[in-house]
Amino acid sequence: MTMTGRHLSDKTVKLSPLSSLFLNVMSFNLKTMIQPFTALSPQQKKLDRLIDKIEQQKLELAQWQQAEQEIRQYAQQTFIPVYHELHGVLFGQLEQLWTHLHEVELSKAEIVVLDEKIQSLAAYLKDSQAMSVQEANKVNEIYNYFQQLNEHAQFRKNQKKTNELARFFEDQNGVDHTDPDAFEEWDHDHFQQAREQARLKRQQEKQQQAAKLAEQSLKTVYLKIAAIIHPDRESNDVKKIKKTELLQLANEAYEKQDLFTLLKIQLQIEQDQDISQKGLSAEQLRFYQLALDAQSRKLQEQIDTLIHRLVWSSKTRIAVKKAKGKVQIADLYKQIDEDTSAIKQQIKVEKERLMYIKKVSGLEMFLRHGML
C-alpha cells in the first residue's frame, strides 16, 4: 500500500500575530499551572492524568480527520469497483431465478426454496447504488411483490393469535384471575417493562445533565475570559491589540466548543495577573475536573463516530468493540484489502452459479443438492 507523501516548502513561513499567540497558548502547560510550587494532591494528580488524556485525544482526533479522506479515496479505487461487479452478477441471478419461477414447473418444496433465494437477493440489492435505473426498478418490483405476500401471511397469523388471546384473557387488564400462573406471568412482564423504561429514563437524564454541564462550563469559562480581557476596557494601545487577538482566539475556541483551549487561555491570563501563583482552590479543582471530564467525553464521542463511519466490515466492527475503539488507521487499510480480496473470490463463485442456473437442468440440480 502506497501512501501519498507530503513535502514542506524550504521557504520560511511567517506566522500572523494571532497564529503566534495561538501557538503560545497551546504550548502553555496547563498541568504546571494547576499548582506550580507545591506538592500535588491526589485530586490534582487525577486532574493531571485527565489533561494528558485530553491532549492525546485531541491528537488522535486530528490524525483520524486527516486520514479519513485518504482512506475513502483508497476504498473508492480498490474496493468499490469489485463491489459493483458483485452486485451486477447477483442481479443477473435474481433476474434469471425470477424468470424460472414463472416459467418452470417445480414442486411446492422447490418453490419455497426458490422464493427464499429470490427474496434474499432482492433484499440485498434493494438499496444498491451499483445498478441502472431499470435494474433498480426491477429489484423493487420483485421486493415489493414478496413484501405483500409476507404481510398477508403475517396478517392471517396475527388474526389467529388474536382470536386465541381473546379466549384466554377475560378482564380489562388482559388477565384471567382464575389462572394464577397467567397472572404471575403478566405481572412479571409488566414489572420488567416498567423497570426497563425507568432505566432508559435515568440514562437519558444523565446524558442531558452531562450535556448541560458541558455547555455551562464552556459558557462560564468564556464569559470569565471576556470579562477580564475585554479590549474596550484597555487604554494601553499595545495591550489592547494583544487582548483583541486573545479574545478572538477565545471566540474561535468557544464557537468550536473547545473547552480545553479556553481553560488554557483562562489560566494563562491568571498567570499574567499573578493569580495562579497562589494555586487553585479545591472548589476550582472540582470545577476543572467536571469541565474537563465533559470535554474528554465529547472528544471520545467524536473519535468513535469518525471511526464508525469508516468501519463497514462486521469483522472489523467486532475487533473494534473488543479493543474498546482502539483501532489503528492501518487496520482500516488492511480491512479494505481483505474485503476486496474476499469479494473477488465471491464473484468467481457467483459467476459460476449464474452459469449453471441459466439452464433449467442446472437449476434443478442446485435445488436437489441444496446448493441454491
Secondary structure, DSSP 8 states (H G I E B T S, - for coil): ---------SS-----HHHHHHHHHHHS-HHHHHSSSS---HHHHHHHHHHHHHHHHHHHHHHHHHHHHHHHHHHHHHHHHHHHHHHHHHHHHHHHHHHHHHHS---HHHHHHHHHHHHHHHHHHTT-SSS-HHHHHHHHHHHHHHHHHHHHHHHHHHHHHHHHHHHH--STTS--TT-HHHHHHHHHHHHHHHHHHHHHHHHHHHHHHHHHHHHHHHHHHHHHHHHHH-GGG---HHHHHHHHHHHHHHHHHHHTT-HHHHHHHHHHHHHHTT-GGG---HHHHHHHHHHHHHHHHHHHHHHHHHHHHH---HHHHHHHHHTTT---HHHHHHHHHHHHHHHHHHHHHHHHHHHHHTSHHHHHHHHHTT--
